[in-house]
Amino acid sequence: MRAHPAGPLHGSISPPPSVGLPPADLGLLDPQVWPRSARRVDGELHLGGRPVTDLARAHGTPLFVLDEADFRGRAADFATAFADADVHYASKAFLCGQVARWIADDGLHLDACSGNELALALAAGFPAERIALHGNNKSLVELRLAVDSGIGHVVLDSFDEIDRLVPLAAARVADGGTPVPVLIRTTVGIEAHTHEFIATAHEDQKFGFSLATGDALTAAVRVIREPALRLTGLHSHIGSQIFDTAGFEAAAHRVVGLLGQVQQATGEVLGELNLGGGFGIAYLPEDDPVGPDDVARRLRAVVAAECDALGLPVPRLAVEPGRAIAGPGTVTLYEIGTIKPVRLGSGGHGAPQVRNYVSVDGGMSDNIRTALYDASYTCVLANRTSDAPPALCRVVGKHCESGDVLVRDLWLPADVQPGDLLAVAATGAYCWSMASNYNYLLKPPVVAVRDGVATEVVRRQTLSDVFALDAVLADVPPPATAPSQPAPEHPAGARS
């Protein structure tokens, strides 16, 4: 953490961090950050052709609003850029039945990181042959589901996992089935320019077979010699939220080198190369992500050059855009409850410096990334515009945690007040999927908007849902006066 989670007045840190000068327009919607459909109409934020006040009135707050055209447009952008490759959507970013069907209809592949993500995708009708199962500790139950379902690839992550998979694969072959297709995940030793917790290709971490120690080659040779397994290629992943393609290019160089080692050791020419992804998105106006066309061009060039140098045929590529499809198109709506001015000390001319703590009706239970990764977000006053002067603010949640911060430092109009709506941008990836019931708050719904129509794709969790898991309270109705979010005017799945 670059600061104490409660802020710079704690942990002997002072003064407050600089957020720069206030922008000329506090309500500006930077197109790099906000969904493609985001507009101001008479001062109010519209998403997918719907005013946010209508959405909040119908579905309550907190509320995830997903711009369907943005989501599917970004999926199409990657599919077009990588027309001769396989694009894998990251289930862990955000997955529900409707998203699985969109991704299936749009021709993409899908990565599952657990048996339950795999089960959801299969239940939604996603083609099994376009699914890859990831994970550093796949259980027998998860591997059996993968084998029985006939998924496209199991991405092998350890020697123990090979031991667990071989008997299941052998039983399938004995029953007249085909060998199970697998990839070897290699740890290539590339340090991605990202947060330590989401950099996944350096040596001292839990994922993959090390290239440097020779484990990756050993694993590949072993799998090739297992008649019930079919090694189709190699997999590499260097991290997440990456803006610089140099890391991907260096990883491609090393993984293609391993293709050559496998051919020399076994005579096998592997036909697939999954270079992972983790492409970054813009959370703030100053972020500068690389576009899919540029990434595709550079990766094709480096792989072709490396294969030519080794005399290898160019394998079929696969990429994993990660948050780049789901992240930018979703906005979280909150209602402001409490505003607390906190004096920070004297400013440059002796005047007191004040930060407004703006408390909203959600928090780290629906977006833990600021607390967990020191992630940065931006937000705007959504239900109206304002000509009031800028005020230094910190947007915080309602949890009993000093680290319950959503937007650490930003400028908002000085006249924001309880009942106003705030919209936090770029919350489509890893927010709903990492949501919790901390302090027994309820998980928000997800509403997809397009062409003025809103469709609830995930309904709001109720207190009865939570009570149902409690051995004592399963049959006890919540008190009639228990706090709850506004009930939607439309049932789950309805269009408004």
Secondary structure, DSSP 8 states (H G I E B T S, - for coil): --S-TT-TTSTT--S-----S--S-TT---TTTS-TT-EEETTEEEETTEEHHHHHHHH-SSEEEEEHHHHHHHHHHHHHHTTTSEEEEETTT---HHHHHHHHHTT-EEEESSHHHHHHHHHTT--GGGEEE--SS--HHHHHHHHHHT-SEEEE--HHHHHHHHHHHHHHHHTT---EEEEEEEE-----SS-GGG---SSSSSSSEETTTTHHHHHHHHHHT-TTEEEEEEEE---SSB--THHHHHHHHHHHHHHHHHHHHH-----EEEEEE-B---SSTT-----HHHHHHHHHHHHHHHHHHHT----EEEEE-THHHHSTTEEEEEEEEEEEEEEEEE-TTS-EEEEEEEEES--TTT--HHHHH-----EEE-S----S-EEEEEEE-SSS-TT-EEEEEEEEETT--TT-EEEESS-TTTTSTT---GGG-----EEEEETTEEEEEE----HHHHHTT-TTTTT----TT-------SS-TT-B-
